[in-house]
Amino acid sequence: MPPRYKGTAAPLVLAVDLGTSGCKCALVSLDGTVHAWSFRAVKLHVHGALAEQDPQDWWSAFLEGAGEILAADAGLRRRVAALCCSTQTEGTVCVDRTGQPLGRALTWLDSRGAAAMARRVRGWGPNIEGYGALKLWRWLRLTGGAPSLSGRDSAGHMAYIRDEEPQRYGRTYKFLNVPDYMNLRLCGRFCATQDSMVTAWITDNRDPHQIRYDAGLIRLLGIDAAKLPEIVHSTDILGPVLPEVAQALGLDTKTVVVAGAVDTSAVAVGAAVGDFETHLYLGTSSWLGAHVPFMKTDVRHKIAAVPSAVDGRYLAMALQSTAGANLSFLRDRILYHPDELASDEEHPAVYEMLNRIAARVPPGARGLIYTPWLLGERTPVDDPCLRAGLLNMSLEHSREDIFRAFLEGVALNTRWMLEPFARLLGRDVGTIAAVGGGAQSDVWCQIMADVTGQPIRQFENPIQTNAIGAAFIAGVGMGALRFADLGHLRQTRHTYEPSGALRRLYDDKFETFKEVRTRLAPLYHRLNAPRACPA
């Protein structure tokens, strides 16, 4: 179906892509064209298991970034018909009755809830990988998944605040995920999207058209039900933007706020909406995703199909804790001092240089192996004790080999996820759409194809997929688009085919990669258990 929204007067969406590294704002037309783009960094406070961000920093970054692109062109500003957010997920903001945040937000990297969740998931009878059998059965039957033992999801955060910060818990009017807090600031409603509430593991998800809270699951978590926001659909129009926000940004007060989605859901809308069409997001973290018509769970490998932004469809997800974070770690902690560089978006030349270096190194990084577990891992093992490392290094290796090994290490971990992910889908995943900042790298896309054995489809401007997905969600919410339209709107830059000549090399390296995890996991548990691993 051809787009119905071309021309200089066609509506635009102010799309907000709020990730861990910062806030990107974009003016996007409903055919997926990005007309303006800005980025503002947001500080992450990390200490041991603590990983927090200040919600006011999110809001300030949004106002500055949105203000920049809206002030630059009055003609574009007048065309903005909606605002829609795509944000990091599994963040937890406690707000009071006035909507003010009570302290910093716990991000998806915060694992302080591990002990609190361990107490909640254990049962009196048989236990399965730490979960009481009856409790696990109930979670799987109703939600399609279960709380993470790492404590990094919304369930773990709320349990931690309930047990360890009773004063903050008592003052909390509502627990909000990151997109829900942004929507509160934009339009004044206390609500949660059906996908933002997923990892609280307190909703009955069996009917994808009507996600609702389950009283029994709420009791298992031990949270007061009154502290939970109402659930809305991602495509719901929440209302007009608040007058003070419209005034600050120069927007019409009739501009609407569409509920939006967490980043995993928005990326899926921007990348591949059709059933079983698989995408790979390469950002700070990484994931494999595909829309499916069923709710299904692989408990052993921590993969689940959960509610998505697409009404009537679930999103099968396999999550990798750190992907691009390995590259920024190498850049900021090894090659450069942080004061010497600004944000990734403002200095892409640094990564371009590193990619050129990696391209000069032969496949296999001359035997060097990198394990990309800077913050443990989630799929196909949920193990916060795992750590990153370089193995088999000798005096013959150089920093060029190290960078190539970093890229290959993330690709090997992706292949590790891909095996159980394909089994859950019940089919070969075929061509994988690569999106996110890491998908801008031609070298990395080719490495991904060679290591996984799957063709990799690289979009035009893959770093903008979150914002484009948010714009598409807004278009569906406004009635200007249908989800069925979206497959025709994304343009391919290149498709990378796996090299048959490298298959044996990477098959062998993959088996070694898995053996490294098996052999080193007991050591990592002994080294890190006191501060990083659940009891």
N, C-alpha and C positions, 0 to 999 in steps of 0.2 A: 504494500500500500504506500503510495507516495506521500511525503510529508505535506502537511496542510499549513505550515507556519513559516514560510519564507518571506523575505522582504525586509525593508528597513524599519517597518513598524511592528514586526513580529515580536511576541513577548520574550522576555529573558527571565532566567532564574538566577538569583544570587545564591550560588551553591557554596556551602561551608564544609570544608574537609578538615576536621580537627583531629590530627593524629598526635602521637606521643611527642614527636619532635617539634610540632608547632601547628599553626592554623593557616591553611591555604584558603583563599577566597577566590571565586571565579564567577564571571558573568557568562552564562551558558545559554545558547538558544536551544530550542527543543529538537533540533536535528543533531545535537551533540557538538556544535561548534563552540569553542571557547574564545570569547572576544577579549577578555581581560583576566589577569591572573596576578595574585600577590601572595606573599608568605611572610609570616611573623613567627619567630621561634618562641617556644614556651619552655621554661626551665623544668627539669625533672629532678626531684629531690630523692636521692637514693642513699640508704645506709643499711647494710645488712639486708634483712627481709623487708624493710620499709622501702616503698617506692611511691611517692606522692607528687601531686601537682596542685597548684592553687587555682581553684575555679575562677577567681578574679583575673588571673593571668590568661586563662582561656578567653574570657570576655574582652579583656583589653586587646588581646591579639586579634580577635575578630573585628572589633570596632576600628582598629588601626588599618588592618588589611582591607576590610570592606570600604572604609572611608577613602583609602588610596585609589581603588579602582573606580569607585562611583564618582569621585570628584574629578577624575581625569577626563570624563566625557559625559556632558549633560544629556546628550542624545541617548546614550546607552542607559543612563540612570532612569530616564523617563519611561523606558521600556520594561523595567523590572516589575514583573507581575507577582512573583512569589519568592520566598526564602525557603530553603530546605537544607537540612544538615545531614552530613555523613560524618560520623566520629569514631574514634577509638571506642572499643567496647570493654565490658567488665571493669569499668570504673565506677566508683561508688561515692556519691556526694550526699552528705547529710544536710538537709535544709530545715530551717524553722518555719513557722507559719507565715512569715513575711517573705519567704523565699531566700533568705540569707543563708549562705553556706556556713556550716558549723565546723570550721577548720578545713584543712586541706582534703582533697579527694584521694582515696586509695585507687591507684591505677591497676591495670591488668598485670603489672609486674610485682605487685605487693603480695607477699606470701605469708604475712603474719597470721592469717586465718587458718593455717594448716592444722595447728593443734585443736582449735575450736571445731573444725570440720571432722577431724579424726574422732572426736568424742561423739559427734552426731551421727556419723555413718555406721559406726560399729553396732552390732546386734548381739543379743544374748545367745542366740543359737549359732549355726554355722556361719562363717564369714568367708567372703570371696574377695581376695585381693584387698582386704581391709574393710570391705562393706558387709554389713549384716545382710544375709540372703533375702529376708523378707523386705527390708528397706530398699535394697537394690531393685528387687522385682517391682516394687511400687513405683520408684522413680522411673525405671525403664518403661513400664506400661503406660504411665501418664505423660511423661515429658519427652521420652526418647533418649534420655541421657541421664547423667547423675553428677552430683557435685564433685569437683576435683579435689583430690587429697592434697594438692599443692596449696590450697587456700587462696589461689589467685583469682578465682571467679567471684561473681557478685554474692553468691551464697557464702563463700568464705569470708568476704569483707563484712557482710552484715552480722555473721556469727561472731567475728572478732570484736566488732563494736559492741554487740550485745553483751559479750562476756568480759571484755577487758577495758572498755570505756563506758561504764554505766552512766556517767553524767552526760556524755554526748548522746548516748542512746536515749536517755530520758528526754532530752531537749529536741530530739529529731521529730519533725512533723512528717516528713516523707524521705524515703531513700530513693535517690534518682541515679540512673545511669548517665553517662556523659551527654548523649543527644537529648535526653529528657531535661537535663539542667539547662542546656542551651535553649530549648524550646520554652522553658519557663521564663528565661530572660527575654526571649523574643516576643512572646505573646501572653505570658502571665498564667498559663495553665499548668497544673500539676498532673502530668500524665506520663505514661511510658508506652513505647511502641511494642508491638507483639514480639519483635525480635530482640529489643533491648532488655526485656525481662527474662529471656530464655535462660541465661546462666545463673539466675537465682534458683532455678530448679523447683519452682513452687507453682507452676502453671500446668493445667491439663491441655496438652497439645494435640490430642487425638483428632480433633476437627480443625483442619488448618484454616477454615474460614472464621472460626470463633475460638480464639485462645482465651482462657479464663483461669483465674486463680483457683487452686484447690486447697480447701481448708485443712485437710490432713497433711499435705506437704508443708504448709505454713507452720503447722504445729511441730513437725519434724525439725524444721529449721529453728524454731523457738522465737520467731519474730511476731510482734504485734501486727495483726492484719491491717489495722488502721494506719500504719506507717507506710503502706504500699500505695502507689498512685494508680489511678484508673488506667486500663489498657485500651489503646487505640490502634488503628491500622496505620501502616506506614504512609499510605496514600490519603489519609484523612486530612482535610483542611481544619486546622485547629482554631483559626480565627484570624483577624487582621493583626498586623504587627502593632506593638504598643506605640502610642503616640510619641513617647520620648525617644524610642529607637528610630522611628520614622524621621523625627526631627534631626537626630544626630547624624543620620546617613543621607538625608535629603530625599527620602522616599515618599511616595504617595501613601497616605494613611489607609488606603484600600488594599495595599499590598498584603497578600495572605501568607501565612506560615503553614507549610505542609509538613506533616509529622516527621518524615524522613526515616532514617535507619542508621544502624551501626555500620561501621565500615565494611565488615564482611558481607553484609546484605547489599549495601550500595554498590560495592565492587562487582558483585555477582550480577546485578542489574545492568551495570555499565559494560560488563565483559561478555556474558553469555546467559541468555534467559531460557533458551530451549532446554527441555528435559535431557539430562545426562551430559550436556555440553560442559566440559571441564575448563576451569581457569586456574592459573597459578598467580598469586599475588606475591610480589617481591618488594617488601618495604622494610621497615625496622624489624618487624616480624614477618612471617610468611604463612600462607595457607593454600591448600587445594580446596576447591569448591565446585559444586554442581547442583543445579536445581533438580529435584526428583519428585515423583508423585506419591511418595510413601514416607512414613516415619520409620526409621530403622536405626539400630545401634550396634556397633561392634565394641563391646565392653573391654575386651582384652587390649585392643589397640587404640582406644579412646577416640573413636570416630562416631559421629552421630549426625543424623538428618533431623534438623530442628526447624521451627517456623522461620520463614523468610519474609522479605518485603513484598514478594509476589503472592497475592491472595490465592490460596488453594494449593500452594507448592511449599515443599520443605527444601532446605539447603543442607546438603551433605557437606561436612567440613572436616578437614584434617589440619591441625594447627601446629606450626613450628615456632618455638619461642623466639629465636633470633635468626635473622637472615642478613638483611642489610646492616643490622647493628654490628655484625662482625667486621664489615668493611669500614664503618665509621670508627669502630674501636681501633682498627689497624691504622687508620688515617690519623686520628686524634691522639692516641696513646703511644703509638710506635713511630710513625713517620713525621708527625708534626705536633707542635704544642697547640692546644685549643685556641690560645690567644692569636695565633698566626692565621686562623681561618675563621670565616663567618659560617653561615648555614650551608647545607648541602645544595639547596636550590640556588643560592647566590654564587656558588663557586663550583659549577659542574665540571670545570676544566680539570680539577683535581682528580675526579673519578675517570674522566676521559684519559688522562695521563696514565693512571693505574691500569686501565683496560688495555691501553697500547702495550704496556709492559707485560701484562699477562699473555697477550697474543703472541709475544716473542718466545714464550716458554712452551716446550713440546707438551702435548696432552699427557696427563699423568703426573705433571709437576716433578718429573724425574724421581718418582718414588716417594715424594713427600705427601703425607696424609694429614689433613686438618679435620678435627671434630668441632662443629660449630655450636657447642652447648654452653655459651657464656652464662646463660641463666637456666640451666637444666633443660629438660625437654618435656613436651606434652604429647606428641604423637610420633611414632606408634607406641612409645612408653611414656607414662606420666611420672617423670623422675626428676625432681628439682635438684638432686644431688650431682647429676652429671655436670662435667665441666669441659670447656674447650681445651684443645691442646694440639701441638704439632708433633708428629711422630716420624721417626726414621730420618731425622735431620742429620746432615753431615757437613764437613767443611766444604764440600763441593756445592752445597746449595747457596743460593743468593736470595736477596729480598724479592727479586722477580719470581723465583720459584714459590716463595711464601705467598705472594699475592695470588698466583695461579691456584695454589693449594686452598686458599680461602674460598675462592669461587667454586672450585670443585667440591670442597667440603659441604657447602650449602646444597649443591646439586646432588651429592650422594645422600644427604639427609632427606632431600625431596624424593628421591627414588625410594628410600626407606619408607616414607609415608605413602608413596604411590601404590605399593603392593597391596596393603590392606584396603586402601581407598577404592581401587579397582574392583576388589572382591565385594565390597559393600554395594557398589553400583551394579555388579553382576555382569560386567562387560569391560572390554578394553576401552580406555578413556579416549583413544584417538588423538587428534590434534588438540594441544593444550594452548589456550589463549594466555599469554604472559602479560601481566599488567603491574602497575606500581613503578616506583622509581628505578628499581633494579632492572626492570624490563627494558629500559632505555639502552642498556649495554648490549651491543651486537655480540660481543665476545661471550658474555654470560648466557645469552639466549642460545648460542651455539653449543656451549658447554652443557647447558640443561638438556638440549636435544640429544647430544652424544651420550651423556651419562644415563638419562632415563630411557633412551630408546624411543622417545615419542617426538613427533613433529611439534615445534613450538611456533605459535602464531604471535607475531609482535604487532601491536596496534600502532597507529599514528598517535603520538603523544600519550604513551601508556601511563605516565605519571598522573595524568588528569582523569583517570578512570573513576576515582571516587566522586569527584565533582560532577562528572558527566552522569554517573549513576544517580546522584542526588537530583540532578536536573530532570532526568527521565522519570524518576518517582514523582516529582512535582508535576510534570506534564500529565502523567496518568491521573494524579489527584485532581488536576484542574479540568480533566476531560478532554485535553488536547491530544493525548497519545493513548495507545493501547500497548500493553506489554508485548503483544504479538508484532508490533511495528518495529521493535528495537533491533532485531537481528540485522536489519538492512541499513542501520545508521552508523555502524562502526567500520572504519576504513583500516585495511591491513597494510602495514609498511613492508613486512617481509615474513615469510615462513621458513624456518630453519629445519632442515631434514637431518636426522641422525646419521652419522657416518658409519657404514657397515664395517669399515676397516678398523674402527676403534672399539667395536663391540666387545671383543675378548679382553682388551686392556681394561675397560671400565667394568666388565663383569667381575674380573679378578679383584679390582680395587674395591668394588662394592662388597664382596664377600669379606675382604680384609677389614673394611670399615665396620661392618656388623660384628666381626670378631673382636675388634678393639673395644667396642661397647660392652660386650659380654665379659671380657677379661678385666676391664678397668672399673666397671660399675661397683664391685665390692670395695675397691680401694677408695673410690669417690664417696661412697657411703660412710666409710670410716673417717675420712678426712672432713666431710662436710655435715654429717648428721647432726651435731650439736646445734648448728645455727641455720641450716638450710633445708633439712629434711623432716617430714612428719614423723612423729613417734610411732 
